[in-house]
Amino acid sequence: MILISVLLILLAVFGAPLFAVIATTAMVGFLRDDVDLMQMALEVQSIASLPFLAAIPLFTFAGYLLSESNAPKRLVRLTGAMLGWMPGGLAIVSLGACAFFTAFTGASGVTIIALGAILYPALKHDGYPDKFNLGLVTSAGSLGLLFAPSLPLILYGVIAEVPIDDLFLAGILPGLLMLVMLSGYSIWVNRHNRRPLSSFSFKELGGALRESIWELPLPIVVLGGIYSGFFAVSEAAAVTALYVVIVEIVILREIKLSALPGIMRSSMVLVGGILLILAVSLASTNYMIGAGIPQMLLEFVSSMVTSQTTFLILLLLFLLALGAILDIFSAIVLIVPLILPIAAGYDVHPVHLGIVFLAAMQLGYLTPPVGLNLFIASYRFEKPIMEVYSATFPFLVILMFSVILITFFPEMSLWLLPD
């Protein structure tokens, strides 16, 4: 069994598909315990009965559709009209716009590609240092993962069996903390650059509001519909997707009907990969639970860790290391089932655990060697990867400090939750 485990790890290191490694692990476990492999098929099939499953492809499709339209330009114009008059205002505009788009697409790489072509030249034209621009746009791509209707939030809720609407509420204050800290740093770095992007104009603000009138209701549809009790999460996802299709294809006509299949395909490639990993991970998780692995881990950790604070410190170090080698979706389905019972043993609220988990893993987009945002930015802006590393490092340090605050102040995650 040890030899097989080592072999599977080596296969994963050398590029074997993650779903194949997870599925093989589960099958080897079932065979060792003399369980019929038909159980594996039944476990995989059980993904169809998961609550909120439909929300994943629907929200992702809506986000991809928005990124293919002129919505990014309208969003940048609106935030620029509201904040662009401030010194450092365009940097704050960039952070806010990227956070909005990442929340809807669930993929920070899409945000860099969709908004990078607009924001990077605009920042350079406004006199911001090139190194700062590169670091800002690359780092901002990962913001938004804590805001509804972020795909990682939904996936964590499914895996951990935590109410997704609670996670949507819990992510608001931690997400805002990250935005505020990066905005403060951006203003401080550019404190000598006093030339604003533009003078404040009610006329420009009114024009930007009119131009964005169709996108502005989206947060209301998602959050207002869910928390008013009018929509379930999956229903809100369906309404959002239908609304975006009608607006972008029928009303604004920015996307041709013939382009719709291609956009569907692009978005479902991401969703398909996630669902495939999720399906086989259910089988692996149920095997581990049946074999008592979480309980053994809890006993092992309990023998060395005596307090919640020590546990949180070790958890944070583990997640930061994990984010450097594993993408956020794979980490959710592989690691969350193992750490949930351990965290419960130290009285860590599962919703708070989810926010800490996602906030820490969010740093993985900026951390070598996986660092997906680093490679996408290097390709998108034609910069050497080491230059991208250097540019993003100050932003990574600030985000890491914000994650520490989120970890040790659970009230930030739990304050908005209903009693």
Phi, psi and omega per residue, in radians:
M1 nan -0.695 3.113
I2 -1.116 -0.718 3.132
L3 -1.082 -0.735 3.123
I4 -1.129 -0.721 3.131
S5 -1.083 -0.777 3.118
V6 -1.091 -0.710 3.139
L7 -1.108 -0.734 3.127
L8 -1.131 -0.691 3.106
I9 -1.106 -0.738 3.112
L10 -1.113 -0.701 3.091
L11 -1.063 -0.733 3.128
A12 -1.126 -0.744 -3.138
V13 -1.086 -0.652 -3.088
F14 -1.582 0.257 2.924
G15 1.768 0.189 3.071
A16 -1.118 2.516 3.140
P17 -0.989 2.373 -3.054
L18 -1.066 -0.698 -3.112
F19 -1.095 -0.597 3.140
A20 -1.194 -0.682 3.127
V21 -1.153 -0.764 -3.139
I22 -1.122 -0.797 -3.118
A23 -1.102 -0.712 3.130
T24 -1.120 -0.702 3.108
T25 -1.026 -0.797 -3.141
A26 -1.122 -0.768 -3.109
M27 -1.128 -0.711 3.106
V28 -1.088 -0.708 3.112
G29 -1.116 -0.763 3.130
F30 -1.123 -0.727 3.137
L31 -1.119 -0.715 -3.137
R32 -1.096 -0.570 3.137
D33 -1.647 0.209 3.113
D34 1.010 0.716 3.079
V35 -1.730 2.341 3.118
D36 -1.008 2.302 -3.112
L37 -1.168 -0.186 3.024
M38 -1.072 -0.454 3.088
Q39 -1.068 -0.605 3.103
M40 -1.072 -0.788 3.132
A41 -1.114 -0.694 3.135
L42 -1.138 -0.683 3.124
E43 -1.133 -0.751 3.124
V44 -1.114 -0.735 -3.127
Q45 -1.128 -0.446 -3.076
S46 -1.146 -0.205 3.113
I47 -1.065 -0.481 -3.108
A48 -1.156 -0.373 -3.103
S49 -1.658 0.043 -3.113
L50 -1.191 2.378 3.063
P51 -1.209 2.646 3.095
F52 1.173 0.128 -3.076
L53 -1.044 -0.684 -3.101
A54 -1.137 -0.399 -3.105
A55 -1.154 -0.511 -3.061
I56 -1.126 -0.981 3.137
P57 -1.188 -0.568 -3.077
L58 -1.216 -0.812 3.107
F59 -1.143 -0.685 -3.134
T60 -1.128 -0.751 3.112
F61 -1.083 -0.747 3.120
A62 -1.064 -0.730 3.135
G63 -1.138 -0.756 3.111
Y64 -1.116 -0.680 3.126
L65 -1.101 -0.740 3.093
L66 -1.076 -0.719 -3.096
S67 -1.173 -0.429 3.137
E68 -1.504 -0.205 3.141
S69 -1.629 -2.938 3.065
N70 -1.570 0.205 3.130
A71 -1.013 -0.684 3.091
P72 -1.006 -0.731 3.134
K73 -1.144 -0.693 -3.141
R74 -1.176 -0.678 3.131
L75 -1.132 -0.741 3.113
V76 -1.123 -0.692 3.119
R77 -1.128 -0.733 -3.119
L78 -1.151 -0.859 3.139
T79 -1.158 -0.564 3.077
G80 -1.161 -0.686 3.110
A81 -1.153 -0.539 -3.117
M82 -1.453 -0.660 -2.992
L83 -2.156 -0.184 -3.014
G84 -1.138 -0.317 -3.137
W85 -1.285 -0.288 -3.107
M86 -1.364 2.570 2.913
P87 -1.053 2.213 -3.031
G88 1.395 0.128 -3.053
G89 -1.117 -0.667 -3.115
L90 -1.156 -0.564 3.085
A91 -1.119 -0.733 3.105
I92 -1.160 -0.684 3.070
V93 -0.997 -0.776 -3.121
S94 -1.096 -0.759 3.137
L95 -1.099 -0.810 -3.122
G96 -1.131 -0.751 -3.125
A97 -1.132 -0.740 3.140
C98 -1.160 -0.688 3.117
A99 -1.071 -0.744 3.140
F100 -1.066 -0.795 -3.061
F101 -1.265 -0.655 3.115
T102 -1.145 -0.615 3.109
A103 -1.056 -0.639 -3.092
F104 -1.526 -0.600 -3.127
T105 -1.480 -0.492 -3.083
G106 1.286 0.078 -3.104
A107 -2.367 2.002 -3.066
S108 -1.190 -0.506 3.114
G109 -1.066 -0.663 3.101
V110 -1.088 -0.682 -3.139
T111 -1.117 -0.763 3.130
I112 -1.082 -0.736 -3.120
I113 -1.225 -0.751 -3.059
A114 -1.284 -0.738 -3.064
L115 -1.742 -0.340 -3.113
G116 -1.029 -0.689 -3.126
A117 -1.132 -0.399 3.129
I118 -1.608 -0.837 -2.968
L119 -1.372 -0.716 -3.061
Y120 -1.073 -0.874 3.090
P121 -1.130 -0.619 -3.136
A122 -1.125 -0.738 3.102
L123 -1.102 -0.736 3.133
K124 -1.132 -0.736 3.130
H125 -1.104 -0.547 -3.101
D126 -1.486 0.061 3.033
G127 1.643 0.180 3.099
Y128 -1.328 2.532 3.126
P129 -1.061 2.490 -3.054
D130 -1.098 -0.673 3.135
K131 -1.123 -0.716 3.095
F132 -1.097 -0.762 -3.123
N133 -1.044 -0.791 -3.126
L134 -1.104 -0.775 3.138
G135 -1.163 -0.691 -3.112
L136 -1.135 -0.892 -3.078
V137 -1.152 -0.664 3.122
T138 -1.158 -0.772 -3.107
S139 -1.245 -0.684 -3.095
A140 -1.127 -0.386 -3.137
G141 -1.081 -0.448 -3.130
S142 -1.584 -0.182 3.095
L143 -1.205 2.656 3.124
G144 1.789 -0.194 -3.122
L145 -1.216 -0.290 3.100
L146 -1.675 -0.037 -3.124
F147 -1.771 2.499 3.070
A148 -1.114 2.529 -0.007
P149 -1.770 0.993 -3.065
S150 -0.930 2.334 -3.133
L151 -1.082 -0.750 3.085
P152 -1.065 -0.617 3.069
L153 -1.064 -0.793 -3.137
I154 -1.123 -0.756 -3.109
L155 -1.133 -0.716 3.088
Y156 -1.086 -0.738 3.125
G157 -1.051 -0.684 3.125
V158 -1.156 -0.824 -3.082
I159 -1.194 -0.761 -3.060
A160 -1.526 -0.085 -3.105
E161 0.981 0.812 3.104
V162 -1.925 2.431 3.127
P163 -0.969 2.179 -3.077
I164 -1.178 -0.579 3.117
D165 -1.161 -0.530 3.038
D166 -1.154 -0.708 3.109
L167 -1.131 -0.674 3.102
F168 -1.036 -0.732 3.118
L169 -1.227 -0.727 -3.058
A170 -1.144 -0.488 -3.087
G171 -1.405 -0.191 -3.018
I172 -1.120 -1.000 -3.070
L173 -1.166 -0.789 3.063
P174 -1.050 -0.696 3.102
G175 -1.109 -0.722 3.098
L176 -1.137 -0.638 3.097
L177 -1.020 -0.792 3.124
M178 -1.081 -0.756 3.125
L179 -1.098 -0.786 -3.098
V180 -1.140 -0.736 -3.117
M181 -1.156 -0.719 3.097
L182 -1.219 -0.610 3.096
S183 -1.141 -0.748 3.104
G184 -1.062 -0.744 3.099
Y185 -1.103 -0.727 -3.129
S186 -1.103 -0.720 3.117
I187 -1.162 -0.725 -3.118
W188 -1.143 -0.771 -3.123
V189 -1.088 -0.624 -3.082
N190 -1.817 0.487 -3.080
R191 -1.155 -0.407 3.125
H192 -1.550 -0.187 3.095
N193 -1.593 1.526 -3.003
R194 -1.523 -0.075 -3.117
R195 -1.359 1.987 3.140
P196 -1.302 2.861 3.099
L197 -1.079 -0.698 3.129
S198 -2.880 2.791 3.037
S199 -1.340 2.613 -3.111
F200 -1.159 2.366 -3.115
S201 -2.448 2.127 3.067
F202 -1.107 -0.561 3.126
K203 -1.129 -0.788 3.120
E204 -1.150 -0.706 3.114
L205 -1.091 -0.755 3.109
G206 -1.096 -0.728 3.110
G207 -1.124 -0.710 3.121
A208 -1.159 -0.664 3.103
L209 -1.131 -0.757 3.124
R210 -1.111 -0.697 -3.111
E211 -1.179 -0.559 -3.091
S212 -1.701 0.215 -2.991
I213 -1.022 -0.494 -3.088
W214 -1.461 -0.469 3.128
E215 -1.488 -0.453 -3.056
L216 -1.033 -0.599 -3.135
P217 -1.242 -0.168 -3.037
L218 -1.013 -0.876 3.108
P219 -1.061 -0.569 3.132
I220 -1.185 -0.723 3.126
V221 -1.057 -0.807 -3.062
V222 -1.259 -1.042 -3.043
L223 -1.339 -0.816 -3.130
G224 -1.083 -0.736 3.140
G225 -1.119 -0.693 -3.109
I226 -1.249 -0.864 -3.014
Y227 -1.413 -0.235 3.005
S228 -1.435 -0.191 -3.104
G229 1.477 0.062 -3.109
F230 -1.315 -0.600 3.134
F231 -2.135 2.552 2.790
A232 -1.415 2.961 -3.084
V233 -1.060 -0.784 -3.141
S234 -1.140 -0.639 3.100
E235 -1.172 -0.700 3.087
A236 -1.086 -0.649 3.109
A237 -1.141 -0.744 3.133
A238 -1.124 -0.763 3.131
V239 -1.135 -0.707 3.127
T240 -1.082 -0.827 -3.137
A241 -1.082 -0.785 3.130
L242 -1.108 -0.725 -3.136
Y243 -1.082 -0.794 -3.130
V244 -1.133 -0.710 3.100
V245 -1.051 -0.827 -3.115
I246 -1.113 -0.766 -3.088
V247 -1.172 -0.882 -2.997
E248 -1.373 -0.482 -3.082
I249 -1.764 -0.721 -3.033
V250 -1.622 -0.830 -3.028
I251 -1.466 -1.017 -3.096
L252 -1.455 -0.431 3.107
R253 0.977 0.708 3.113
E254 -1.540 -0.301 3.109
I255 -2.151 2.227 3.128
K256 -1.283 2.572 3.122
L257 -1.021 -0.576 -3.123
S258 -1.195 -0.357 3.138
A259 -1.475 -0.198 -3.053
L260 -1.073 -0.764 3.130
P261 -1.043 -0.667 3.133
G262 -1.150 -0.690 3.116
I263 -1.186 -0.709 3.077
M264 -1.024 -0.774 -3.113
R265 -1.089 -0.803 -3.119
S266 -1.057 -0.774 -3.116
S267 -1.229 -0.639 -3.097
M268 -1.344 -0.331 3.013
V269 -1.081 -0.773 3.071
L270 -1.107 -0.846 -3.107
V271 -1.115 -0.733 -3.129
G272 -1.050 -0.749 3.106
G273 -1.092 -0.717 -3.139
I274 -1.158 -0.793 -3.109
L275 -1.154 -0.601 3.118
L276 -1.149 -0.797 3.098
I277 -1.112 -0.726 -3.135
L278 -1.078 -0.720 -3.094
A279 -1.108 -0.866 -3.103
V280 -1.275 -0.471 3.126
S281 -1.222 -0.482 3.070
L282 -1.075 -0.745 3.104
A283 -1.126 -0.771 3.139
S284 -1.113 -0.714 -3.134
T285 -1.123 -0.793 -3.132
N286 -1.135 -0.593 3.060
Y287 -1.128 -0.802 -3.115
M288 -1.096 -0.678 3.109
I289 -1.137 -0.786 3.122
G290 -1.097 -0.571 -3.141
A291 -1.460 -0.084 3.099
G292 1.336 0.356 -3.100
I293 -1.119 -0.778 3.099
P294 -1.017 -0.674 3.133
Q295 -1.150 -0.682 3.113
M296 -1.142 -0.697 3.094
L297 -1.117 -0.712 3.136
L298 -1.078 -0.768 3.132
E299 -1.124 -0.687 -3.135
F300 -1.143 -0.818 -3.137
V301 -1.158 -0.718 -3.112
S302 -1.088 -0.519 3.136
S303 -1.231 -0.336 -3.101
M304 -1.959 -0.488 -3.046
V305 -1.973 2.220 -3.048
T306 -1.934 -0.189 -3.081
S307 -2.343 2.761 3.106
Q308 -1.114 -0.676 -3.127
T309 -1.079 -0.795 3.115
T310 -1.103 -0.707 3.109
F311 -1.067 -0.771 -3.129
L312 -1.123 -0.648 3.102
I313 -1.107 -0.837 3.131
L314 -1.134 -0.673 3.116
L315 -1.084 -0.768 -3.125
L316 -1.114 -0.754 3.101
L317 -1.089 -0.721 3.126
F318 -1.105 -0.773 -3.106
L319 -1.190 -0.647 3.110
L320 -1.130 -0.701 3.081
A321 -1.194 -0.698 -3.136
L322 -1.102 -0.724 -3.132
G323 -1.101 -0.385 -3.138
A324 -1.377 -0.269 -3.064
I325 -2.179 -0.177 -3.043
L326 -2.413 2.419 3.132
D327 -1.271 2.808 -2.957
I328 -1.125 -0.638 -3.105
F329 -1.213 -0.760 3.109
S330 -1.127 -0.681 -3.133
A331 -1.107 -0.678 -3.128
I332 -1.066 -0.868 -3.045
V333 -1.319 -0.425 -3.112
L334 -1.581 -0.710 -2.931
I335 -1.718 -0.643 -3.057
V336 -0.971 -0.794 3.134
P337 -1.052 -0.442 -3.126
L338 -1.441 -0.680 -3.048
I339 -1.537 -0.293 -3.139
L340 -1.006 -0.929 -3.131
P341 -1.159 -0.539 3.107
I342 -1.174 -0.797 3.130
A343 -1.087 -0.680 3.121
A344 -1.081 -0.584 3.110
G345 -1.140 -0.366 3.100
Y346 -1.885 0.336 3.077
D347 1.042 0.624 3.034
V348 -1.573 2.124 -3.107
H349 -1.074 2.348 -3.089
P350 -1.075 -0.544 3.091
V351 -1.209 -0.770 3.092
H352 -1.092 -0.705 3.097
L353 -1.019 -0.730 3.137
G354 -1.080 -0.755 -3.137
I355 -1.167 -0.733 3.092
V356 -1.084 -0.781 -3.120
F357 -1.030 -0.880 -3.078
L358 -1.226 -0.666 3.134
A359 -1.122 -0.719 3.129
A360 -1.220 -0.757 3.136
M361 -1.166 -0.460 3.096
Q362 -1.026 -0.555 3.110
L363 -1.165 -0.376 3.140
G364 -1.083 -0.425 3.087
Y365 -1.147 -0.326 -3.079
L366 -2.016 0.107 -3.024
T367 -1.946 2.194 3.041
P368 -1.119 2.698 0.073
P369 -1.580 -0.327 -3.108
V370 -1.242 -1.068 3.007
G371 0.557 1.118 -3.034
L372 -0.948 -0.758 -3.134
N373 -1.068 -0.599 -3.128
L374 -1.094 -0.767 -3.112
F375 -1.286 -0.650 3.113
I376 -1.136 -0.762 3.123
A377 -1.139 -0.689 3.115
S378 -1.053 -0.747 3.119
Y379 -1.249 -0.767 -3.042
R380 -1.169 -0.702 -3.066
F381 -1.815 0.092 3.076
E382 0.977 0.900 3.136
K383 -2.074 2.555 3.057
P384 -1.055 2.517 -3.051
I385 -1.082 -0.594 3.128
M386 -1.182 -0.556 3.073
E387 -1.183 -0.646 3.095
V388 -1.180 -0.734 3.078
Y389 -0.947 -0.877 -3.086
S390 -1.103 -0.707 -3.082
A391 -1.197 -0.595 -3.067
T392 -1.539 -0.206 -3.028
F393 -1.020 -0.812 3.119
P394 -1.049 -0.665 3.120
F395 -1.176 -0.646 3.111
L396 -1.103 -0.720 3.139
V397 -1.106 -0.753 3.140
I398 -1.131 -0.777 3.117
L399 -1.108 -0.634 3.117
M400 -1.134 -0.698 3.102
F401 -1.126 -0.693 3.110
S402 -1.125 -0.638 3.106
V403 -1.135 -0.661 3.089
I404 -1.084 -0.754 3.106
L405 -1.095 -0.760 3.140
I406 -1.079 -0.684 -3.084
T407 -1.155 -0.776 -2.993
F408 -1.727 0.086 3.008
F409 -2.207 1.329 -3.068
P410 -1.064 -0.381 3.118
E411 -1.012 -0.513 3.136
M412 -1.073 -0.645 3.131
S413 -1.470 -0.549 -2.958
L414 -1.763 -0.167 -3.005
W415 -1.076 -0.676 -3.069
L416 -1.480 -0.118 -3.100
L417 -1.243 2.521 3.074
P418 -1.143 2.570 -3.130
D419 -1.173 nan nan
